[in-house]
Amino acid sequence: MNFDDRLKRAIERGEKNKTERSRAAEEEQLSKEELKTLHSSARLELSEHIEDCLQKLADHFPGFEYQTVVSEDGWGGKLTRDDLHLVPGKTAKSRYSRLEVTISPFSSIAIVELVTKGTVRNREAVNRKNYQKVDDLDIDSFKEMIDMRILEFAEQYSGTD
């Protein structure tokens, strides 16, 4: 085999490798798009569950105001409440309580992340993050995690003065 034939074969192999790499990149991009789609559908379902749970919590503790959270930090909801603590002979003190539960946006690590932040009467009560991989997501166990975080806050709020 002369040099010209070997050169042609080398060029053909290079073009074939280039085509295979392009195809692999397209497949990876497609799978990334599929992961984004899975994350979006999970985020919608979980944020609706968060809204339902937080509104039920607000029904049990009048004075809490519910707000939907849709921001670059995530989707979900939050409850806020501002109380005055009055003690005879002392100045009135403001006591702030809040609970924010959100699902973080899609990122390159392809996880569904639950972020829970809560304050009970000016004291941080809950600050947790939980996650599962998008492709291994068990939506029911994730809903249970949301329930547990909200129940934990309810217990702490009802147990303080």
C-alpha angles and dihedrals in degrees: 000000000000128000095262092057093047090048092052091049091048090052091048091050090049092050090047091051090048091052092048091050091050091050091049090050090051091050091049090050090049092051089048089053090049090052090050090051092049090048092050094051091046091047091053094049094045095045089053089051090049091051092050093049095046092049090051089051090050089052090059095046109043113208097049114117119211123218129180112234117216111159143124087273094058151289127274135077146283139210122210133184133176117198134181116227109210122194119174111253094015134088118265115261127208116231116197123198128179142160122198121185119180143164111228121234122261115282137181092268089063101225134140105230126195114204118193123184123173138173123191115198095333095318125105107245106166131023112158142144124200127178147176130192111264094234092049097041117146101197094194094054089047090053088051089053090052090050092050093051093049092045090049090055092047091053093049093045094049091046097059134072 
